[in-house]
Amino acid sequence: MAERQSKYLDPKILNRVARLNIRARTVMEGFVSGLHKSPYHGFSVEFAQHREYTPGDDLRFLDWKVYGRSDRLYIKQYEQETNLRSYILLDASESMDYESENGTKFDYAATIAASLSHLIMEQQDSAGLVLFDRMITKFVHAQCSPQHLKVIVTEMEAQKATEKTDLGRVLHDTAERIKNKSLVIVVSDLMDKPESIISGLQHLKHGRHDVIVIHVLDEYEARFPFDRMTRFDGLEGYPWLIVDPKPLREAYLEEVRKFTNEIRRGCLAQRIDYVQVTTDQPVEVALSAYLARRLAKMRAK
């Protein structure tokens, strides 16, 4: 019997992003061969430094040119290639349950998270998952295997969005839990105070993690297309209201712009990638466009 395909692993999306790699900007720690340089020294890939020969060292790595100049024996050391550890922080708070025409924000964000996890593991790197609302509800340590991908998507599918958001607290908690330098990808609608979010992101950067923020908005949140008396159902403790949206539209969109710009500036100041996506964008288009830009930017350095 064929295995059930997860709704968050769309073959069309996976095929579109399959040729793109997620490369960390900074040197990452790890243990197995992959795409990323490790600070641990070995005898492969790229020259790093010399050290004096000690009995038992492999004579193949003696630098005879240095010996000829100095009459002393030195060993060539090289940087290893290593796998990247990645952690995807997926917002599962109540506000992520909002939907207009194209499914909930959580489903959209989970599809992004599952697709990135698949891509990371396809390039022989390790992916972990952090589900959260007002606190971390599930912490899946980074690994690399087909079975581990099933664990990640199963946890996503079992998640229920019922609690309020406290993203700032979650970012601080995550920074304390992840000890090794990693790629941390936050996928969220960022429904928290900007100063709290930026403080949490600074904590992650202090741990020398490479951080990406993917800001997920429903298309109606981004455009506010309402033009008649509308009932707005509050989420995360807010009551419902019936209002005429026309007089509110300009002020609402201005608040969204101010919020987005504050988050974007905070990310830029910390050298954090910020990308905004809306639920009417095909996931494969939004994701592949961002990954292509990131890869081009890194190659230009």
Secondary structure, DSSP 8 states (H G I E B T S, - for coil): ------TT--HHHHHHHTT-----SS----SS-SSEEEEEEESSSEEEEEEE--TTS-GGGB-HHHHHHHSS-EEEEEEEEE--EEEEEEE-SGGGG-BSSS-BHHHHHHHHHHHHHHHHHHTT-EEEEEEESSSEEEEEEEE-SHHHHHHHHHHHHH----S---HHHHHHHHHHH--S--EEEEEE---S-HHHHHHHHHHHHHTT-EEEEEEEE-HHHHH----S-EEE---TT---EEE-SHHHHHHHHHHHHHHHHHHHHHHHHTT-EEEEEETTS-HHHHHHHHHHHHHHHHHT-
